[in-house]
């Protein structure tokens, strides 16, 4: 009973929550995407969450035994990569697909710029989903955003100089724009609704 009291303020997604045996705290999985963060402990009296480093990354669904001091959890490992397929207009056939943009983490959502000179993509290689750009052959990858929260669905603006995307930077999902050369993202929407998946008309 009583009024609910907020314990976390990081604007990260929270998955499963479990009580510590002494009832004085909770352990939860928290990150920019469920299953892409880590385990944290927070006191029921408040205060900053403490990361349970020993559990590693990409962990979720913690459960603590009432006795014996044991913790079980799930670890979710995903290694998504971007592949390229050369299309031949002369004979209508394609070549063998080749791995194109890759790391030991998630690389996805690739999109060529309207002028064909660059590719944007999402990657978790820095720990969170962030927007990256590289050359047309996958060379010189550069991280554009460093928001440490859920960021996604990037698209080129028609001028090939800017990129729009959505992010939970302010706690609610809004649309942002950033220069393809980097810099500080600018927030485009401010209403209290969830604003996601932007695109740009030509």
C-alpha positions in Angstrom: 0.0 0.0 0.0 0.9 3.7 -0.1 2.3 5.9 -2.8 4.8 4.4 -5.3 8.4 5.8 -4.8 10.8 6.0 -7.8 14.2 4.3 -7.2 15.9 4.6 -10.6 16.5 7.8 -12.6 18.8 6.8 -15.4 16.1 6.7 -18.1 17.2 3.2 -19.0 14.9 0.3 -19.7 14.4 -2.0 -16.7 13.6 -5.7 -17.0 13.2 -8.2 -14.2 13.5 -7.1 -10.6 14.2 -9.3 -7.7 14.5 -8.7 -3.9 17.7 -9.2 -2.0 17.3 -11.8 0.8 17.5 -9.1 3.5 14.7 -7.1 1.9 16.9 -4.0 1.9 17.5 -3.8 -1.8 16.5 -5.0 -5.2 18.6 -6.4 -8.1 17.5 -5.6 -11.6 18.6 -5.7 -15.2 18.9 -2.3 -16.8 20.2 -0.9 -20.0 19.4 1.0 -23.2 17.6 -2.2 -24.5 16.4 -5.0 -22.4 19.1 -7.7 -22.5 21.8 -5.3 -23.6 22.7 -3.9 -20.2 23.9 -5.3 -16.9 22.7 -6.2 -13.4 22.4 -3.4 -10.8 21.7 -3.3 -7.1 19.8 -0.4 -5.6 18.8 0.2 -2.0 15.1 0.5 -1.2 15.9 3.7 0.7 17.2 5.2 -2.5 20.6 6.3 -3.8 22.7 5.6 -6.9 22.4 2.0 -8.3 25.6 -0.1 -8.0 26.7 -2.2 -11.0 27.2 -5.9 -10.3 30.3 -6.1 -12.5 30.9 -9.8 -11.9 27.8 -10.7 -13.9 29.2 -9.2 -17.1 27.3 -7.5 -20.0 24.2 -8.4 -21.9 22.6 -10.0 -18.8 19.0 -10.1 -17.7 16.3 -11.9 -15.6 18.1 -12.0 -12.3 16.8 -14.2 -9.5 18.3 -14.6 -6.0 17.9 -17.6 -3.7 16.2 -16.9 -0.3 19.1 -18.8 1.3 22.6 -19.6 0.3 23.6 -16.3 -1.3 23.3 -17.4 -4.9 22.2 -15.4 -8.0 21.1 -16.8 -11.3 20.6 -14.9 -14.5 20.4 -15.1 -18.3 23.1 -13.9 -20.6 22.1 -12.9 -24.1 24.9 -12.7 -26.6 24.2 -11.3 -30.1 26.7 -10.6 -32.8 24.8 -9.0 -35.8 26.9 -7.9 -38.8 26.1 -6.0 -42.0 26.7 -7.8 -45.3 27.1 -6.6 -48.8 25.9 -8.1 -52.1 27.4 -6.8 -55.4 24.6 -6.5 -58.0 25.5 -7.0 -61.6 23.4 -5.1 -64.2 25.0 -6.8 -67.2 23.8 -10.4 -66.6 21.2 -9.9 -63.9 23.2 -12.1 -61.4 24.7 -11.2 -58.1 28.0 -12.2 -56.5 28.5 -14.1 -53.2 27.5 -12.0 -50.2 30.4 -10.7 -48.1 30.6 -9.5 -44.5 30.9 -5.8 -44.8 30.6 -3.9 -41.4 31.3 -6.1 -38.4 32.5 -6.2 -34.8 32.0 -8.6 -31.9 28.8 -6.6 -31.0 25.7 -5.6 -32.9 26.0 -3.8 -36.2 22.7 -3.2 -38.0 20.3 -0.8 -39.7 22.7 0.2 -42.6 21.6 2.9 -45.0 23.5 4.6 -47.9 23.4 8.4 -48.0 21.4 9.9 -50.9 24.6 10.9 -52.6 26.1 7.4 -52.1 29.2 8.7 -50.4 28.6 7.3 -46.9 26.7 4.7 -44.9 25.1 5.1 -41.5 24.5 2.2 -39.2 23.6 1.4 -35.6 26.2 -0.3 -33.4 26.6 -1.4 -29.8 30.3 -1.7 -30.0 30.7 1.3 -27.6 28.3 -0.4 -25.1 25.0 1.2 -26.1 23.1 1.5 -29.4 24.7 4.6 -31.0 24.7 6.1 -34.6 27.8 5.5 -36.7 28.9 6.5 -40.2 31.5 5.1 -42.5 32.7 5.3 -46.1 30.9 3.6 -49.0 33.3 0.6 -48.6 32.9 0.3 -44.9 36.1 2.2 -44.2 36.8 4.8 -41.4 33.8 4.0 -39.1 33.1 7.0 -36.8 30.7 7.1 -33.8 28.4 10.1 -34.1 26.3 9.9 -30.9 27.3 9.2 -27.3 23.9 9.3 -25.6 24.2 6.2 -23.3 20.5 5.4 -23.7 18.3 3.7 -26.2 18.9 5.3 -29.6 17.6 4.0 -32.9 16.1 4.1 -36.4 18.6 6.6 -38.0 17.8 7.9 -41.5 19.6 10.3 -43.8 18.1 13.7 -44.5 17.9 14.3 -48.2 20.9 16.7 -48.2 23.3 13.9 -47.2 24.7 16.2 -44.5 22.4 15.4 -41.6 20.9 12.3 -39.9 17.6 12.1 -38.0 17.0 9.4 -35.3 15.0 8.7 -32.2 16.4 8.6 -28.6 15.2 8.3 -25.0 17.8 11.0 -24.0 15.3 13.0 -22.1 13.4 10.1 -20.7 10.7 10.0 -23.3 11.5 9.0 -26.9 11.9 12.1 -29.2 13.3 12.8 -32.6 16.8 14.3 -32.9 19.0 15.5 -35.8 22.8 15.5 -35.9 25.3 16.5 -38.5 27.0 13.7 -40.4 30.3 15.3 -39.4 29.4 14.9 -35.7 28.6 17.4 -33.0 25.8 17.8 -30.5 22.4 16.4 -31.5 19.5 18.8 -31.7 16.1 17.8 -30.3 13.2 18.2 -32.8 10.2 17.1 -30.9 9.2 18.0 -27.3 5.6 16.8 -26.8 4.9 14.2 -24.1 4.1 11.4 -26.6 6.5 8.7 -27.8 8.0 10.1 -31.1 9.9 7.4 -33.1 11.1 6.3 -36.5 11.7 9.5 -38.4 12.2 9.9 -42.1 13.0 12.8 -44.5 11.1 13.7 -47.7 13.2 14.4 -50.7 
